[in-house]
Amino acid sequence: MRGRSPWRYPARVVPFAFLGAIAVGTGLMMLPAARAEPGHAPFVTALFTATSAVCVTGLSVVDTSAYWSNFGLVLLTVLSQIGGFGIVTLATLLSLIVSRRLGLRSRLLAQAESAGLFEGNLGRVLIRIALVMFCSEAAISLVLTLRFWLGYHYSFGRAVWEAVFHAVQAFNNAGFALYPDSLIRFVGDWWICVPLALGVLGGSIGFPVLFELAREWRTPGSWSTHTRLTVWGTVILSIFGFFVFLTFEWSNPGTLGPLSTPGKILSAFTQDVMTRSGGFNSIDLGKMNTETIGVTNAMMFIGGGSASTAGGIKVTTFLLLAFVIWAELRGEPDVVIKKRRIAEETQRQALTVALLGVALVASGTLALIALTDDIPFDRALFEVTSAFATVGLSTGITPGLPPAAQLVLVILMYVGRVGTIAVGTAIALNTRRRLYRYPEERPIVG
């Protein structure tokens, strides 16, 4: 009897696929042609940048526009595009594979619950994803090109290049910018901040939700449970984050204080969206109040929608656990959302993803503090959460971290991007039913 191939399960393939992409990207970023100055980039710098691009994070240990040559910036753009499209493609592929391993009845239920995402052949699904991605990036690029060209008097070629670069970064939630202050210089520019924020929002909500909304946007009552959780969770968290930024930063002289009222509203909206996974910042994050930093950590950890370019534990995971807690407090035997009972396996998956995320952030924060002298706990927690959730926001301490601490962030970016997908799929593929059950025991809880 032949042994089972170790590559039989996608959960084992995906981590190695990302490692391969990071390895190739690191090698290319180390080429002398990729650096603006003579010589090649150090290994840790190239590895950190390639990992951040492939995992669409946006954290950087150097000044992106000054350190990398035009070839390096183009390479960075390509890696971010591949990372974004590859992540969405792999998430969709894994979903398709999981659904096909189910029985006929379960497959039909999965198709109904996914609102037709798995109908038709795989090629059609991937083509639809590519069309949405590239059309969205083209629309953002057009608006930014006109603004750079007509509003800031850039040359047409420079306007097109910078527009395309930032459009790719926005929709893929990568967050690299060609300016050392990210978007701070455009803090009051609606024609720059709004298109980028909408691009981040579109990329982070998830393609299953986008496809369903395109068909059923007039009939919310027919939305699947996944779409309900993602849409309403995104709306609630966005409104909450927006008012948190306005409330705690309104009079802060280092952030929103000097801005006009419309500028404060725009900045709060932009930063709220970017916190979910975008990576751009239109205010100095290092000068935010402690309360805002705490809420930002929580928002980054939650992240965006499933099967999207966003990171974090995902909105659906967070809301599903909220419903689990509510059902437990009420003494309900089942977790029910809009007359749909949530399977116990799904509840366990959500709990596993969330607790693994907490463990990674906690251990990463301790490692960063241990490897760095005199780093404040809140700053270490912020950088680690940003890396794990592949957000890319920074309070400014990442470039000054020692190489060992930067490698910790590299690992967190990698695990944060592929870990939740790999672990979640591994659980789903290994789900099995025993023909017997052990005697029940009730340990004391709480």
Beta strands, then each sheet from edge to edge (+ up, - down):
end
